[in-house]
Structure formats: structure tokens, C-alpha cells
């Protein structure tokens, strides 16, 4: 690389790392944020509102792609991603100084949600700009390698957020962190914003866009041209279903659902779970660049589709092995303890609750919801009409009569489950790290190794994706066209995966059932990608006729 090319990649990547850092801070601290800004509600309700505000950032990402993609194709790449990083950085900083609900009442959660929406919109415009900018600076035959550095940024942003949170938590202590220390990672973002703006202001506009602008060939209506004309809209749809949807679910399964699975299902403490993921990310991040480089040699399509297929075939055995190592007592109980909910089918509704807003009242639903959240494998058996709900645990019956308090049932069920073999909270066999470098014990090392395998799948599908998307669309509508399928695939198919997968677990009573969601989507992408997606590694993206014709 020349010095100027290194500068382009550094500036684009560093800014995007900080932007992902800002975006993921909220998710890592959702519980504390719920207590701070939704404190007037019961704990369960405030957690729901906190998660909904987190989800809002994912839901608006495609709209940010449309807004800023249009600006990027009309005004320019450089100025657009300067605006997006400014919006993201300021929104994050304001969260750090925002008074909580106890101080300014209902205004606090309203402002918080507005800031979260602004973050989602900004992120929707950032990625397409950074990827397009780098690709349009890359020499022919090296776009996969150059843009793969952008692909490391989401993982590095997550890693940075975890490290900063762990460091501040250790320095302040848990009590002080929950009270005021949580604000420090948000406030730090203003320093990262300053560095990013300083670096990006020194960059010049993309040469491809600059040449097109000088020739008067920029699009006057990028949205209409990209999605109002079938020949372009068709390519965006193929990119979404044949590349990005599978990439999105593999990515979110390997990083975010794995973290959720450790904490919420295997009952690994938050400190240990975050460290395990952080080590796997640290070991795996370099492979984004490896697979980006390899895609310049053998093509984008075979690597991305192979990653989708291998991940889909591997998720069940890998997650089951994670259970074996991380919580062996739970695995043994799942295999040996028979649990069934015996209830009138008319009293058992759907537990599908991907956004967490439903409140269950029927004993059958409350019992199943409790068992799912306790990581218990159960079946549902039909009882005669009108018969009270009963949970059978290895033959022992725990009744749940209509009108009985849920807390009373939960206590009785917990006692019966533990007597049958399910581990107590904080069981000594659950993997636990004493410090960040406690990684050499077989149990810890084994879990990190399995998480590394999941991250490796992520790097296969994600490393070449920016180059593949850039090469699919002509320069005049590239920013707009690539941003929308990317953010629908990652923001919707991927971003809502953890909540949807757990809803599937709760509905079926099988802790692994949620994996069917990413498996089916990844297999769909493999099939459609194989049939419909062209190989693009040899395209000349500066030749509008070449790009559009293929």
C-alpha cells in the first residue's frame, strides 16, 4: 500500500470502529440504562423498555441507509460520513450527560429514545460510505483486501466497548458503576469523535466520485434510480437474500447470540461471558483480512456462501459442546430430567415474544415462560378441559392453580428442579474466570476455542462482503444501493436474532431450538446465492458500462 492508501483505510476504519463502539455501548449497558431512565416502571417492564430502545437503533438503520445513501451519491462520500460520525458521537456523548428519570421525569426516556434513533440513522449511513470510499481508492484486484479492514471495525468496536466497560467497572466497583460510572464509557466517546473528525477532515473525496461529478454524471435521484428501476432493484434484492441475510445471521449468532446464550441460558456470569467473547474476538479478528485477501484470489461468492453453509451445519454441535464445557451440570440435567407442562390446550397460548412486550397471565404460559428462562428442557402435554396446570418433574408434580401467585409457583418449581438435578444459581461447575488472563485452564480454554470457531465463521461471511456489495452497483448509485440491503440484512435479519431465537426457545422448551432461525436463513442465502449472485471480483468498478451490464 502507498502512504495515501494506508491513510484512507486508517481514517475510514478508525472512524467506523468508534461509531460501532458508540452503538454497542448501549447494548452492553441496557440493564443499567433501564434502571436509570425507566425507573418509574417495575423491573421487568423497565428491562423491556430498555431492550426496545436498543432494538429501535437496529430498526431505523435501513432508513439511515436511504437518507445518507442518497446524500452520499449526490454530495459525496467524504462529507456524508463526516456528518454520520458527528451525529453518532454527539448522540453518545449526550447519553453520558443526560439526567435520569429521577431528575427530569418522562423527558429522560423520551430524549434517550430520540438519541438512540439518531445513532441508528447515523450507523445506517456510515458503513456504506466507509466501504464505498475505501473500495473506490483500492487498486483493481485488491478491493477485497482493502475493504476487509472496514469489516474488522464492527468486531473491534464491540471489543473496545467490552474492554472499556470492564476497565471502568473494575476501577469504580459495581455499586459506583451502576450509580454513575456507567456514564464514563459514553463520555469517552467525545475524545474518539475528535480524533475521527481530525483524521477524516484531512482526506480528499473518492477519485471515482470526483471524476463523475466533474463530468456531470452524478445521479439526480439516487433512490428512484436504485429502487424504482427493476434492473437495479433486482440486484439489491438478490444482494439482500443471496448474500447479506445469511451473512447477518451468521455474524450475530457468532458474536451476540453466543454472548446471550452464555449469560441467559448457560447462566455464566456477565464478567466471565464478556471476557470469553472478548478473547475469541481478539483471536479471530485478523481473519477478516485473511478472507478479504483470499476473496481477491478465488472470489467473493465461494467464501461467503461456504461460510453460510459451514456455519449452518456446525451451529448445533458447536453450541451443544459449549454447553458441555461451560455448564456440565445443566447439560446432564437436560439429558436426565424429564419435565412436562400438563395443561388444558385452550389455556396455553403462544410464547413468541421477540420484542419482550407481552405480559403473560395464564398459568400454562407463566409456567412455560419460567421454565424457559431457567434453561429447562420441557414438553407440553394436553390435559382435560378445565384441569389446572401442573408441571411434572421426574414424576413429582408442582401445581400452578389459576389465580395463584407466580412467585409461589416459581419457588416450588425451583426447589423441585434442583432436587431432580438442575444446578443452582452460581453452581461451581459453571465456567468462571478469576481475571482477564485466566485463560489457560482446560474449561476456559475450551470455551474460548469454541467461540473462536464461531468467530471464524463470522470472518468468512463478513470479510469479503463490502467488496462484493460495492462491485454489484454502478458508481452513481453505489452508496444508496449497497447500504439498504446491508442494513436490512444486518439490522433486521441479524439485529433482531437474539430476541427472536430466545422467543423460539421459550415456545418449544428446547434451549437449542432458536438456532434454527440462523440455520434456515443461512441455508436460504447459500441456495439463492449459488443460483443468482454473480462473481464480481474481476469487475472494473470505474467502468459504469461494465458494472451495470453485469
N, C-alpha and C positions, 0 to 999 in steps of 0.2 A: 504493500500500500504506500501511496505517497503521503507526505505530511498533511496535505489538504484533505485527502480521503479519510485519514485517521481522525482528523478534526471533525469532519462531518459525522462519522459514526459515533465518536465520543459525545459530541453535543446532542445528537438525536437520542442516543441510548441513555445518557445520563439524565436528561430531562424526563424521559419516559420512565426510568427507574423511580425517580422521585414522585412522578404522578401516580404510579401504581402503589408506591409506599403510602401516599395520602389516601388512596382509595381503600386499601386493605386495613388501614388503622381502625376504621370504624368497625369492620367485621370482627377483628381481634378483640375489640373492647365493647362489643354490643351489650353484654350483660351489665357492665358498669354504666354505660351510657343510658341504658334503660332505667337504672336506679336514679340517675341524675336528672333526666329530662322527662320521665314518665312516672315520677314518684307518687302522684296522686292516685294511681291505679294499683290494684293488687299485684303482687309479684308476677304471677303467671301472665296477667294482662300486659304489664309493662314490658315483659320479655317479648311478647307477641308484637307490640308496637315497635320495639327496638329492631326486631328482625324485619318487620315490614318496611321500616325506614331504610334498612340495609338493602332489602330487595328492590326498593324504589330506584336506587342507583343503577342496578342492573337493567331494570325495565326501560329506563329512558335512554340507555346507551345508543340504541338504533336511531332515536330521534336526534341525538347529538351528531351521529354519523351523517344524517341528512342535512342538518343545519350547517355544520362546519365543513362537510364534504363539498357542498355547493360553494361555500366561500373559498375553500382551497382551490377549486377548479376555476374560479373567476378571478380572485385576487392574487392567490399564490400560496405555495406550500409553507414557506418560511413564516409569513405573517400570521397565518392561521394557527400553526402550532405554538406560536408565541402567545396568542390570545388564549388558547386552551390551557396552557400551563399556568398562565396568570390566574384564570378562573379557578383552576383546581387548587393552586397554592393558597390563594386568599380564602377560599371556602374552608379549607382545612385549618388555616390559622384562626379564623373566626370561631370555629368549633372550640378551639382551645381557650378562647377568652369569653365564650358565650355564658352568661349567667344561667343557672339551672332553674328548674321549675319552682323550687322553694323560694327563689329570689324574684322571678318575674312572671310566675304563673304560666298560663297557657301559651304565652308568647314564646317561651323557650322551646317546646317541642315543635311549634309551627316553624320557627326560624331554622331549627335543626333539620327538618324535613326539606325546607327550601334549599338549604346548603347542600344536603345530600343529593337532591335533584340536580343542582348545579354541577356537582362533582361527576355525576353520571353523564350529563351532557358534554362536559369537557373531555372526559375519557373517550366518549364516542367520537370526538373529533381528533384526539391526539394520535391514536395508533395509526390511522390511515395516513395522516400527514407525515409522521416519522418514517413509516415504512416506504411510502412513495418517495419521500425526499432522499432517503439513502439509496433506494433502488435506482433512481434517476441519476445518481452520482456514480453508481457502480459500473465498472467496465463489463463488456459483453463476456459471458462465461463465468462471471464471479458474483452474480447477484445473490445466489443462494448463500454464499459465504458472508457477503457484506450484510445482507438483511437479517441473517441469523443472530447478529449481535443485538438487534432490536428484540428478537424473540426471547433473549435472556432476561429482558427487563421486567416482565411480569413476575417471574420467579425471584429475581433479585429484589424487586420491590417488596414482595411478600417476606422474603428472608430478612430484609432490612427492618421491616416493621416488627417482626418477631424479635429480632436482636435488640432493637431499641426498647421495646416494651419489657423484655426480660431484664435488661440492664437497669431501667428506671425502677422496675418492681423490686429488684434486689437492693438498690440504693435507698429507696424510700421506705420499704417494708409494705406489707399488704394493706394494713389499715390506712396509712397515709396515701398509698397509691389509689385506693378506692375513693378517698375523700377529695384529693387534689392532684396527686401525682400523675393520674391518667392524662392530665392536660399537657404534660411536658412533651410527649411524642408529637402532639398536634402543633405545639408552639415551635418545635424544632423545624417544622416544615417551612417556616418563613426563611430560614437560612438556606435550605435546599432550593427554595424558589429563587432566591437572589443569585445563587451560583448558576442555576439553569438559565435564567434570563441573561446573565452576563455572557455565558458561553454562546447561547443561541443568537444573541444580537450581533455577534461577530461573523455569522455565516452569511453567505450570499444565497440568492434564490437558486432553485434547481435549474440546471442548464437546459433540460428538456422543456420545462415550463417557460423559462425566459425566452428561448428561441421561438416557441409557439406564440407567446404574447407579442414579440416583436413582429412576427409575421401576420398578426391579427387573426389567428386561427383558434383562439380560446373559445370555449362553449359559452353561449349567452344564456342557456337554460340547461345546466347540467342534470337537474332532476328529471326534467322531461325527456332529455336525450338518453339518460341512463336507464330509466324505468318506464318511460312512456312509449319507447320503441321496442318491439318484441325482440329484435335481433340482439339488443343489448340486455334487456330484462331477462331473456332466456339464459344468457351467460351468468348473470347474477344468481338466478335460481339454481342453476347447475353447480355454481361455486358453493352456495349455501348447503345444498343437500349432498353433493358429491365430494365435498372437501371439509367445509368448516363445521358442520353439525357434528360429525364424528370426531374431528379434532377437538371441538369444545368439550364434549362429554368425557373424552379420554383425559384431557387436561384437568378438568375439575374433579374427576374421580381420583386421579393420581395425587393431587395436592389437597384439595379441600374436603372431598368426601372421606379421604383417608384420615384426615385430622378429625373430622366429625365422628367417624367410625371408632377411632381410638378413644375419644373422650366420652361420647354419648352412649355407645354400645358396649365397648370393652371396659369402660369405667377407669381408664388411665387418667391420672391427674393432669390438669392443664399444663403445668410446668414441664412434666416429662413428655407429654404428647407434642408440645410445641418444639422441644429440643430434638425429639426423634425426627420430626418433619424437617427441621432446620438442617440437621446433619445430612439427611437424604438429599435435600435441595443443594447443599454445598457440594456433595459428591457428584451430583448429576448435571449441574448447570452447564458445564463445559461441553456436554454432548449436544446442546442446541447448535453450537458452532460446528461440531463434527458432522452432524446430519445436514446442516445447511451447506457445508462444503461438499459433502457426498452427493447432495442433490444437483450440484453443478456438473458432476461426473456422470451420474446414472439417471437423473431426472427427479422432478418433484413428486410426481404421481406414485411411482412404486414405493417410495419411502413412506409417504403419508398413508397410503392405503394399507401397506404392510403393517404399519404401526396400529391402525384401527383393527385389523384382523387379529394380530397377535394379542393386543390388549383384550379384545372381546373373548378370545379363547382362554385367556390367563386369569381374568379377574376372579372367578370363583376359587380356583386353587390358591391363588396368592392371598386373598382375604381370609380364607379358611386357615392358611398357615400362619397369618398374622395373629389370628385368634389363638391358635395353638401355643404360640410363643408368648404373646402379651398377656393372656389371661387363661392359663390352662385349666383352672378350676371351673371357669364359665364354660369352656368347651366340653369338659367332662359332664357338667350338669345338663347341657343342651343335648348331649348324646344319651344320657341315662335317665333323666327325669321326664316323665310324661305329664304334660299339663294340658287340660282341655277346659274350655268355657262351654258349659251346658246351659243353653238359654232358648227361650221362645224366639224363633227366627224373626217374628214380627217386631221384637224389641231390639234387634241388632241392626244398626244402620251402617253406613259406610264410614270408615275412619280416615278416608282420604282427605288430608288436611295440609296441602303443600305450603300454604302461607301462614298456617298457625292461628287462624282467626276463629275457628269453630270451637264452641263450648259444648261438651258432651254432658248429657243428663241421664240417659237411660243406663241402668246398672250393667247391662251387657257391654255397652260402649265404654263406660268408665273402667270396667274390669279389664277389657282388652287393651285399652289405652295405657293403663298402669303396667300390665304385663309387658307391652312393647317397650315402654320407657325403662323397664327393669331388665331388658335384654333377655326375656324369657321366650323360648320357643313354645308355641301353643297351637292347638287346633280348636275349631269351633264345632260343637255338636248340637243338633236340634233337640229341643225339649218340647213336651206337650204345651199347647197354648195356655198361657196364664201362669205357667210354673215359674217360680223365682229363679233368678240367675245363680248358678253355682259354679265355682272353679274347682276342678279336681286336680290335685297334685299328688301323683303316685297313689291314687285311691283315696287320699284324705280330702274331705270336702270343706271348702270355705264358701259359705253362702254370702250373697250380696242382695239383700231384700230391697224392694222398691222403697225409696224414702230413707234408707239407711245412709249415714254419713260416709262419704268416700274415704275419709281418713281412717275410719274404723276398719273398713274392708282392707285398705292398703296395709295397715299394721298387721292384721291377721294373715293376709296373703304373704307378706314378707317373712313372717315367722315360719309359716308352713314351707315356703320355698327354701329357706335356709336349712330347715330340718331335713328337707329332701336332698340337699346337696348344692344348691345355688350359693355362691360365695357372698359374704357380707361386704358392705362398702369398705374400701381400704384393705381388702384381702392381701396378705403378704406375698402371694404368688403373682400378683399383678405387676407388670414391669414398672420399675421406678428408677429414675436417675437421681443420684445424690448431688451432682454438679454437672455443668455443661460438658466436661471431658470424661464423664463416667460412661465410656462407650466400649470398653474392652471386655466386659462380662458377656458370656455367650448369649444370654437372653436379650440384652440391649443390642449387641452387635447384630444378632439375627433379625430383630425387628427393623433396624436401620437398613439392613441388606434388602429385606423385602420391600420396604418403602422406596429404596433406591431403584428397584426393578420397576415400580410403578412410575417413578420419575423418568426412567429411561423410555418408557412408552410415551410419556408426555413429550420428551425431546424429539422423538421420531416424528410425531404428527405435527408438532409446533415449529420445529426448527426451519423447515422449508416453506411454511405456509405463506409468509409475507411475499416471498419471491413468486410463488405460484399465483397469488391473487393479483399482484402488480402486473404480471405478464398476460393476464387474461383480458385486460381492458386497455383501450386507447388512452393516450396522454390527456386528451381534452376532457375526459370524464373519469379519469382513473381514481382520483381521491374519493369522489362520490360513490362510484360503482363498487370499489373494493371495501369501503368502510361499512356499508349496510349489511351485506352478508356476513362479514366478520363479526359485527356486534350483535346480530340476531343469533348467530351460531354460538358465540361465546357468552353473550349477555343473557340470552333466554334459554337455549338448549343447555348450556353449561352452567350459567349462574344460578338457575333455579334447581339444579340437580340435587344438592344435598337435602333440601326440604322435600322435594318430590320423592326421592329414594327412601327417606325415612317414613314418609306417609305410606309408601308401599309396604315397608317393614311392619308398620303398625297394623295395616289392614290384614296382613296374612299371618303374622306371628312368626315369621322366619327372618332372622337377622341378616341373611344374605339376599333376600328377595329383591331389595332395592337395586342390586347390581344388574338386574335385568334391564333397567332403564338405559344405562350407558351401553350395555352389550347390544341391545336391539338397534339403538341409534348408530353405533359404530359399524355394525354389520350392514345397515342400510347404506351408510356412506361408502363402505367398501364396494358393495354391488353397483350402486349408481355411479360412483367414481370410476369404476372399472369400465363401465359401459359408455359413459357420457363425457367424462373430463378429458380434454386433450393434454398431451405433454407439451410444456411451454418453455423448457429450459433454453432452447436454441432460438427463441424469438428475438427479433430486434425491436425492443420497445420504443425506439425512437422513430421507427418507420410506421406511421399511422396506418398505411395500407396493409402492412404485414400483420400488425396486431389485430386490426378489425376483421380482416379477411379470415383469420384462423379461429 
